[in-house]
Each structure stands twice: as C-alpha cells, then as structure tokens.
Amino acid sequence: MSEIEETFAAMATDYWKLLRSFEKIAAAAPADSANRLLAQARFAGSRLAGHLAGAGMELATFDGQEITPTIPVVAINADECGDYKRTVVASTVEPAIIAGGRVLLQARVVAAEGEE
C-alpha cells in the first residue's frame, strides 16, 4: 500500500466513524431537527462513497455476516468467541477499505454468537 493510499484510507475511516456518531446524535434529536440532520448524514455518506470511488477505493462493513477467512475483519473481542459454533459480526467499529480487490485496511468488528 502506498503512503497516499494509507493516508486516504485512514481519513476515510475517521470520517466514517465521525459520520456514525453524528447519525446517533441526529436520531436522538427532536423530530423537527432529526429528519434534516439524518438527510445531511446520508448526503455526507454518499459524498464519502463518491470520493472513495474516485480514488478506486470502497468502504465495506459486514454487520450480520458470518466471520470466515474470506471477509477482511478482525474481531476486537476475539478472546470471547472461542466457544461459539458460529460467529457473526454484531457491529462494525471501523470499516474495511478495499482498493482494486486489495484490502488496505481490515474492518474492526465486535463479534457475537450467531444462530445456527
């Protein structure tokens, strides 16, 4: 990964995390403000996706998916998952950043036991 890719991927991850925080705050706002704030968040998210696409990158989250070797995730609570028969992504802490099929940054996720 080049230095510029690394920097751009890190900035995209930070922006995504800030956007998720903003969405949570917006959802808790009074109804007359919440719709406007959530619309701004959707617009900002589409801009992020557009900027990433312009750089040949994409952001990926895997919420609800089974954790297998084929998805680029690291479970931050992996030590709790040893006895799970099926492990799934409960939530994404940081998204994966992918460029041209190359994983630039693995997603950091919280894992949970999935249903069989």
SVG drawing of the C-alpha trace seen along z (x, -y; Angstrom):
<svg xmlns="http://www.w3.org/2000/svg" viewBox="-41 -21 45 46">
<polyline fill="none" stroke="black" stroke-width="0.4" points="0.0,0.0 1.3,-3.4 1.7,-6.2 -1.1,-8.2 -3.4,-5.1 -2.7,-4.6 -3.4,-8.2 -6.6,-8.4 -7.9,-5.1 -7.2,-6.3 -9.0,-9.6 -12.0,-7.7 -12.2,-5.5 -12.1,-8.5 -14.8,-10.3 -16.9,-7.1 -16.6,-6.9 -17.5,-10.6 -20.5,-10.1 -21.8,-7.2 -21.5,-9.3 -23.4,-12.1 -26.1,-9.7 -26.6,-8.5 -26.9,-12.1 -29.2,-13.1 -31.5,-10.2 -31.8,-11.4 -32.6,-15.0 -36.1,-16.4 -38.2,-15.2 -38.3,-18.6 -34.5,-18.5 -33.8,-14.8 -35.1,-14.4 -32.9,-17.3 -29.8,-16.1 -30.3,-12.5 -30.6,-13.8 -27.3,-15.6 -25.7,-12.4 -27.0,-10.5 -25.6,-13.2 -22.3,-13.1 -22.2,-9.3 -22.8,-9.5 -20.0,-12.0 -17.6,-9.8 -18.5,-6.9 -18.0,-9.1 -14.6,-10.3 -13.5,-6.8 -14.8,-5.6 -12.9,-8.4 -9.7,-7.1 -10.6,-3.5 -11.5,-2.5 -14.6,-1.3 -15.6,-1.0 -17.1,2.3 -19.0,3.3 -20.1,6.8 -22.8,6.5 -24.7,9.7 -22.4,11.8 -20.6,14.9 -17.0,14.3 -15.0,16.5 -11.5,16.3 -13.0,14.7 -14.0,11.4 -11.4,8.9 -12.3,8.4 -10.6,8.5 -12.9,9.2 -11.8,6.9 -13.4,9.3 -12.0,12.5 -11.0,13.8 -14.7,14.1 -15.6,16.1 -13.7,19.4 -16.7,21.5 -19.1,20.1 -20.3,22.6 -21.0,19.8 -19.5,16.3 -21.1,13.3 -20.3,9.6 -22.5,7.9 -21.3,4.4 -18.6,2.6 -16.2,0.4 -14.1,-0.5 -14.9,0.4 -12.6,2.3 -11.1,0.2 -10.6,2.0 -8.9,0.9 -9.0,2.9 -9.6,6.1 -6.7,5.4 -7.6,4.9 -5.9,1.7 -7.4,1.8 -9.3,4.7 -12.5,3.9 -12.5,3.9 -15.7,5.5 -17.5,6.8 -18.3,10.4 -21.2,12.3 -22.5,15.9 -24.8,16.4 -27.8,18.7 -27.2,22.0"/>
</svg>
